[in-house]
Amino acid sequence: MDTTLRYSKAKRVTLFGAFANFLLSLFKIIFGWLGSSQALFADGIHSFSDLLVDLFVLFASKISHKSPDELHPYGHGRVETVGTVVVSLVLIFVAFGIVWDAVYSILHQVMAPVGISVLVVASVAIVVNELLFRYTLLVANRIDSNLLKANAWHKRSDALSSIVVLIGISAERMGVPHFDAVAAIVVALMIMYQGVKWIWAAIQELIDVGVRPDFLAEIKETILDVDGVMAVHGLRTRKSGSEIYLEAHVQVDEKTSASEGHFIADWVQRAVIRKFPKIIDVMVHVDVVDDLYVHEGILLPNRNELMQTLEPAWKELPSYAYLRVMTLHYLGNEIAIELVFPLSVLNNLQEASLLFNQYKESIQPFQYIRSIHIFFAAD
């Protein structure tokens, strides 16, 4: 999904929730004061504090959708992850607060006040907050935002805290003391579970835990379907907010040219991004051998070093002065050499065989040279 559209959806639902929380907090505080309900008044203060959470969510969402820059080449998606941790911590603190109040009311025989206005406002708050929860969660799932998901559950905590007030009033009317406190503890455990769940998910993202194995298997199958790809290994992923970055090693035929290997890598990138919209960047390493089985510690000579080794023997050969092209294929721990000479260096086919044997003999002392092939091109 386009980042501008994604932020627009997140902004809309967050502002809507903030406005609703503002109205709810006013009603709860006013009617809690008029109805002499400390529980509803406190719940109103709680709802008012949620405005700060909504503003923080809005700020974090805005920053996380900024485009990559020189200091943040991978974008700002991790801001959303950090925001998820903060909102989840708020959830957990809210849960502890509910448990504390519930235990206090049981130990000190605190009874919820009875009042019709309190009952009505608490009921309205439950409905509004539940609708806010469902709306926010719906948008969060559509744009795949853990920050919004955590904020959605924060709104449900408001609904559940209002339920506690409502249960307390109803229970007292029916002569069942402390039923609201027991319900509050159950509710708090639910809220706490969600907070821990989102914090754990955010921590996993911050320490670069990869995507699920089944999702990784789907990516591998997609890459293997690309023409020219013989094998895939070294798949690695990292998440930044809702975005995924992928790194893969693809094995191609050992005779594949550098330009064709680059072309295959481009097609791998297109195929993956087309099928998995969450993956926004694919780094493809093209291998001509399975480097999982390449022995570490063996450092082959580069072109200049190799020429310094071979030239003393090759300069003694009369054909060397006519060498047009030398192509090196680094195949794991070995090198394959291809030489191209003009056809004019040969007087007959027997000379081709002689020339080949001369160069083949020159590479015998070097075990890291797998083979040498000689081609003749028209002048």
N, C-alpha and C positions, 0 to 999 in steps of 0.2 A: 504494500500500500504506500502511496506517495506520502512523504513525511509531512507535507503541508496539510493534506487532508486528514492525516492521522492526528496531528496536533489540533486541528479544528474540531474534530469530534471530541477529543479529550477536554479541550477548553470549554466546549458547549455544556457537556454533562457536569463538569466541575463547577462552573458558574451557576448552573441551574441548582445544583445541590447546595452551594453556598447561600444562594438567595433563600432557598427553602429552609435551611438551617437558621438563617437570620430571623425569619418570621416565627419559626417554631420556638426559638430561644426567647423571643419577646413574649409570646403567648404563655409559655411555661413560667417565666419569671413573674409576669403580671398576675396570672391566675394562681400561681403558687403562693404569692404574697397575699392576694385577696382571700384565697381559700385557706390560709394558714397552713399550707402544706410545705413542710421543709423538704420533703422528698421531691416534690415537683419543682420547687424553687431550685434545688441543687441540680436536678436534671436539666433545668433551663440554662444554668451556668455551664453545665457540661456541653449542651448543644451550642452555646455561644463560643465555647473554646474550639468546637469543631470547625468554626469559620477559619481559625488559624491553620488548621490542618488542610482545609480546602485551598487556602491561599498558597500554602507550601506545595501542595500537589500541583497546583496551576504553575507555580514558578519552576518546579522540577521538571514538569512536562515540557514547558517552553524551552528550557535550556537543553533538555535531552534531544529535542528535535532540531537543534541548530546543525548546520552543515559542517562537515569536517574542515579543519583549518590546519595551519602549519604545526601548531602545538598539539592538536588532537586529530591526527590523520585517520583514526578509526571512528571519528564522530564523537558525539557526547551522550551516547546511549546509556553509559554507565551511571550518569546522573539519575536516570530513572531507577536504576538498581539501588543506588544509595537512598533515594527517596522512598523506595519500597521498605528498606530497613527502618527508616525513621518512622513511617506511618505504622509499620508493624510493631515497633516498640511502643508507640502510643496505644495501640490496641492492647498490648500486654499490660501496660500500666493501668489502663481503664479496667481491665479484668481484675487486677489486684485491688483496685479501688472498690469495685463492686463486692468482692469477697470480704474486704475489710469492713465495709458498711454492714454487710449481712451478718458477719460474726458479732460486730458491735451491737447490732439490734437484738440479737439473740441473748447475749450476755447481760445487756442492760435493760431488757424488757421494753425496747422501744416499739411502740405500736404506730402503724400508719394512720394518719388522720382520715376521717370519713368526710367526703364532700363531693356533691354531684358535679360541680364545676371542674374539680380536679379529675374526676372520673372521665368526663367528656374530653378534656384537653389531653389527658394521657392516651385515650383511645384514638383521637385524631393523630397524635404524634406517632403512635404505633403504625397506623396505616400509611402516613406520609413517609416515614423513614423506611418502611418495608418497600414501598414503591420506588423510593430513591435507591435503595439497595439493588433492586432488580434492574432498574434502568441503568445504573452505573455498571453493574456486572455485565449486562448485555453489551454495552459499548466496550467495556474492557476486553471481553472475549472476542469481539469483532476486530479490534485493533491489536489484540494480543499484548496488553499492557498489565504487567504485574503490579505496577504502581496504582493503577485504577482499581484492580482487583482488591488490593489491600484496603484502599479507600472505601470500596463498596462494603467490605466487611466492617469497616469502621462505622459506616452508616447503619448497618444491621445492629451493631452494638448499641446504637442509640435507640433503635426500635426495641431491642431486648431490655434495655434499662427502663424504658417506659412501660414495658410489660410487667416488670418487677413492681413498679409503682401501682399499676392497675391490679395486679394480683394481691398486693398488700391491702389495698382498699377493700377488694371483694372478699378476701379471706377474713378480714376483721368483721365485716358485716355478717359473715356466716359463723363467726365465733371460732375461727381456726387461727390461732396466733402463730407467728413466725413462718407461716407457709411461704410468704414472699421472700424471706431470707434464704430458705432452702432453694427456692426457684432461682434466686439471684446467684447462688453459688454454682448451680448447674449452668446457668447462662454464662457466667464468668469463665468457666472451664471451656465452653464452646468458643468464646472469643479468644481466650488464651491459645487454644489449639490453632486457630486460624493465624494468629500473630506469629507463633513459632513456625508454622508451615511456610509463611511467606518470607520470614527472615532466613530460614534454611535455604529456600529456593534462591534468594538473593545472594547469600554467601556462596552457594555453589557457582553462581554466575561470576562473582567477583574473583574466585580462585580458578576460573577458566575450566570448569567441568564441561565436558563435551555434551553433545546431544545424545538422545537415547540410542542404544545399539540398533533397534529396529529402524529408526530414521536413518542412521548411518548406512545400514544395509541397503535401503532404498536409494540413497545417493550413489553408492557403489554400483548398483545395477544400472542406474542411469548413465554413469560414466562408461561402463563396459559396453553399452549399446552404441557408443560413438565409433564410427569407422576409423580404423587405424589403432585403436586402443587394444592392446593384447592383455594387459593386466593392470590392476590398481592396488596400491598399498599406501601406507603412511597417511591415511585419512585423519585429519585433525580439524576440530571445530572450536570456535569460541563465540560466546554470545555477548552482545552489547545492547542491552534493552531487549527489544523485540527482534533485533537484527542478528544474523548469523554470518560469521566469516569462516570460509572453508579453505583448507590447504590439502592438496592431493598430489601423489606421485603416480604418473601414468607411464606404463611401459609400452614402447613402440618397437617396431622392427629395427634391428641394429643397422640396417642400411638406410634408414630414414634420414633425409637431409635435415639440417637445422631449420630451414624455412618451412619444410613440411611438418616438422615437429611442433613448430610455433602455430601453424595452421590447425593442427589437431588439438592443441591446447585451447585455442580460441573456440573451437566447436564444443569442447568439454565445458568451458565456461558458459557458453550460451545455453547448452542443454540443461545444465544444472540450475541456472538462474530462471530459465523458462518454466521448469517443472516445480521448483521450490522458491516461491516469491520471497520467503523470509531470508533466503541466502542472498546477500547483496554483493558479496565479493568472493571470487574464487582464485586462489593462487595455485597454478598448475606447474609442477616440476616434471619435465619430460626426461625419462630414462630410456636408454637403449638396452639395458640389462636390469634384472631385478637386483637393485642395490642392497636389498636386505641380506643378500648372500655374498656381498663384496667384503673381502677381508680388510678390516681397518688397519691403519698403520702403513699400508703400502702406498707410497707416493710416486706415481709415474712421472717421467720427465715431460716437460712441456715441449712445444715445437722447437724452440731455440735450443734447448738442452739436447733434444734428440738429434737435431741436425749436427750439433757439435760432436756428438758421439759417432754418427754414421758418415759424415762427410770425408774424414780421412781415407776411408776405404772406397767410398763412391767416387771420389775425385780421380782415382786411378783408372776408372772405367771410362772409355771414350764416349759412351752414350750419355754420361751424366750432364755434359754441357748442353744437351738438347732437352733436358727434363722441363716439361711445361707446368705440370700440376702435381703436387703431393697432398693427398687427403689423408688425414689421420682419424681413425675411429677408436675412441677410448671405450673399450668394452669391459667394464668391471676392472679387473686387475691386469688387463692385457691391452695391447695396441695392435690394430690391424692397419696396414699401410697400403694405400693405392697410389700408383705412379702412372702418369700419362706422358707418353712420348709421341712425337710426330711420326707418322708412318714412313717418312723418308729416311729414318735412321736404319731401316731394314733393307737389305738387298734380296733376301729370300726368307722363307718361313723358318728355316733352320736357325737363322740368326735370332729370331724371336725367342726360340727355346734357349739358346745360349745366353742371351741377355737376361732372361728370367732367372736362369740358374746362377748367374753371377750375383744378382741382387739377393737372391734367396740365400746364397752362401754367406753374404756379408752380414746377414742378421742372425746367423746361428748362435753367436756368443751371447745374445741378449734374450733371456728366457721370457721377458715381459712382452716381446714382440710375437704376437700370435701367428701372423701371416703377412705376406706381401703379394699384392696383385698388380699386374702391369697391363696397361691398356695402350692402344695405339690409335691416334686420331689423325684424320686427314690434315694435310698441311694447310 
